[in-house]
Every structure is written in C-alpha cells, then in structure tokens.
C-alpha cells in the first residue's frame, strides 16, 4: 500500500503567507500604538514572540509523510514541506524488510501526532524510529495502521 500527504503543501504555504501578512500588519499597527500604549516596546515584544512561536510551531508540524509497503520492504519517508526539493535538511527515511518489524504505535499529543516504529536490526538489537504524521488525514493513518497490523500478524504467524 502506498500513501502520502502531498496535497497539504498548498495549505501550509498559505499558512506561512498569512503569518507573514500578520507580521507586516503588526509592524504597521505598532507604529500607531506608540502614543497610546504605556510601554509599547513590551507590547511589541509580546506580539512578536507570539508570531514567532506560531511560525516555529507550524514549521515543526509541517512535514511530508510517505508510506510504501508494496513488495518485501517497507519504506517510510518524513521530510519538510518547504525547501525540501532543494535541501533535505529535515529528511528522515527508513527502509526495512517486513519480517524485521517488531511493533508500532501512534501517539496523539495536543498539537502533533507521532508514528513510532520498532525494527529488529541485523545484529539482533532493536531500533526505534519516530515519524511526524500530524498532517496525514485520519483515513490515511487508519490505512497505515491496518497495513502495519497486517505485517505484524504475518510476522507472528511465521514465527
């Protein structure tokens, strides 16, 4: 099964655009509040910090996710949405044989969703990997869950 969340790229670009527009509007409004506010520098700092936190938050959850379980190997890719075509600075890719899958778990946090994969390496030890699936639709996460469950079921049956 193959799935990804490539359609979300336009939405994230729009969110970044809106944040930049808010920042420009804020700079313009700040000039108007200079005479009204008691401490305009504090107000400017607070709102600037909020806009920066929003930008960093969107940047943290804006990840492209691709899952491919066709064939004997499973390939999972997680990378940034912006500038990912030129720079792979946030890419996380794992490719493993289906028989090496030990377990998986979806964790739902307040602002993010994480897929945790546990894989048996060739030396017998296990390795744990995390993938950000926040922007993957619920239906596609369900398909990934079904595929991973099926692989685990086959692994238990063959053992």
N, C-alpha and C positions, 0 to 999 in steps of 0.2 A: 504494500500500500504506500502511496506517495501523497504527501500533503505539505502545504506551506501557507504562510500568511502574507504573500506578496502584495495583496490588494490593499493592505493597511498603509503602505508607503505614502500615498497621496494624503491620507488623513493626518499622518504625523508631520508632513511638510506643512500642511495647513495650520496645525497647532503651533509649530515653530513660527510661522508667519504671524499668527495672532499674538504670540508672546512678544515678538519684535515690535509690532504695532502698539501694544500696550506700553512697552518701554519708551517708545517715541512720544506717545501721548503723555506719559508720566513726566518726562523731561519738560514738555511744554506746560503742563499743569503746575509743575513745581515752580516755575518762574512766576506764575500767578499767585501761588501761596506764600511767596516770600514775605509779603507785607502782612498777611493775615495770621499765619501760624506763629506761636510763641517761639518755638525752636524749629525752624524749617529744615535745618540740617538733620535733626533726629527723624522727622517725618520722611525726608528723602532717603535716609539710610534704611529705615524700616521697609518702605515700599520697594526699594531697590533690592534688599535682601530677599523679600518675598518673590519678586520676579526672577531673581537668580535661582532661588530654591525651586521654583516651578520649572524653570528651564533645565536644571540639573535632574529633577525628578523625571521629566519627560525623556531626557536623554538616557537615563538609567533603564527605563522600561521599554524604550523604543528599540526592539530587537526583531530581526528577521529570523524566522524559525522554519526549518525544513526537515521533514522526516521521510525516510525511504526505507521500506523493509522488503522490497522486491529482491528476490534472489536469496543467496545464502548469507549475505551480510546485511546489517542494519547500518544506515548512515544517518546521523543526526548533526545538523548544522545550525549554529546560532551566531549571528553577526549583526553589527549595527546597521541601521537603515540608511542613515545619511553618510555620504562619502565612502560607503562600503565598496563601491565599484572601483575606486581608485586606491583606497587604503584599507587593508584588512586588519586594522588595529584592534578590533574587538571580536575577531572571529574565534569561535570555539567549534571544533569539528571532531567527531568521533566516529570511527568505523570499526565494527566488530562483528564476529560471527554470531549467528543467532544462538548457537549452543553455549556461548560464553555468558549469556545474560543470566544474572543471579536474581535481580529484583529491580523494582522501580517504585516510585511514589510521587504523586502530585501533591505539592504543598500550596495551600491557598493562604496568602497573607493579605493584609489590608489593601495594599496597593500593587501587589505583584503575585504572580503565580509561577512556581518553580517545578520543573520536572527533574527528579533525581534518579539517576541510573546507576546500578551497581553491576560491574562486569568482572568476570574472572579473567585475569591475565594469564599469559602462557607459563609464568613461573608459579602459578597456583594461588597467588595473592589476589585480593580483590581491589578494584579501584572504583572510586565514586566520582560521578560527574554531575554537574548542575547545568540546567538549561532554562533560560527565561522564556516562558510561554504565556506571558501576560496578554499579549495582543493576538493570541491564537483564539479563534472562536470556540465556544463551548462544544459545539458539534465536532469540530476537528480534534479537540482534546479527547473527546469520547472515542473517536476512531483510533487515535494513537493508543489510548488506554486499552481498547479491545485488541489491537494488534500486539501490544506488549504482553497482555494476558495470555493470548493465544501462544505466543512464543514460549512463555514460562510454562504453560500447560504441556506443550510438546517436549520441553526440556525435562520436566518431571516424569513424563511418560517414558522417555528414552533412557532414564537413569535406572 
